[in-house]
Amino acid sequence: MRRTVLEQFPAGDPRGSRAAEQFAAARRGEGMAAEVVMNLDQDAFLVVVEQPSADR
């Protein structure tokens, strides 16, 4: 499995991870298994989904 980034949100945003969590919740409402992860190198919250690997 590989992860695909759907959207990213700056960690320094005054709302913190809330915007990312809301975006992920909306995607889950559409049937996607979206989750929020932190990218420390970019200082951002990422909304990701798992995708099957193309080499299978």
Legacy VTK file of the C-alpha trace (Angstrom):
# vtk DataFile Version 3.0
C-alpha trace
ASCII
DATASET POLYDATA
POINTS 56 float
0.000 0.000 0.000
1.081 3.551 -0.621
-0.305 6.797 0.715
-1.684 9.607 -1.397
-1.823 13.136 0.005
-5.222 14.705 -0.671
-4.535 18.063 0.976
-2.096 19.767 3.308
-2.643 22.430 5.940
0.045 24.575 7.614
0.675 23.574 11.218
1.161 27.226 12.171
-2.418 28.056 11.227
-4.331 29.575 14.173
-6.869 26.754 13.902
-4.114 24.112 14.259
-5.103 20.682 12.973
-8.823 21.495 13.031
-9.056 22.352 9.322
-7.245 19.138 8.421
-9.493 17.096 10.718
-12.617 18.671 9.203
-11.380 17.983 5.667
-10.580 14.355 6.571
-13.995 13.912 8.209
-15.699 15.172 5.054
-13.715 12.673 2.962
-14.637 9.862 5.373
-18.266 10.917 4.905
-17.722 10.273 1.186
-16.482 6.760 1.944
-12.731 7.404 1.836
-10.486 6.153 4.636
-8.831 9.554 5.122
-6.578 10.265 8.078
-4.515 13.208 9.296
-0.772 12.848 9.766
1.895 15.385 10.696
4.804 16.101 8.356
7.460 17.530 10.654
9.832 18.433 7.809
7.200 20.646 6.145
5.533 21.684 9.430
2.158 20.717 7.988
-0.809 18.455 8.624
-1.468 16.111 5.703
-4.748 14.395 4.879
-3.847 11.045 3.354
-5.569 7.941 2.036
-4.052 4.512 1.443
-3.976 3.351 -2.167
-3.108 -0.108 -3.469
0.405 -0.276 -4.912
0.569 -0.063 -8.693
3.071 -2.945 -8.875
0.510 -5.567 -7.882
LINES 1 57
56 0 1 2 3 4 5 6 7 8 9 10 11 12 13 14 15 16 17 18 19 20 21 22 23 24 25 26 27 28 29 30 31 32 33 34 35 36 37 38 39 40 41 42 43 44 45 46 47 48 49 50 51 52 53 54 55
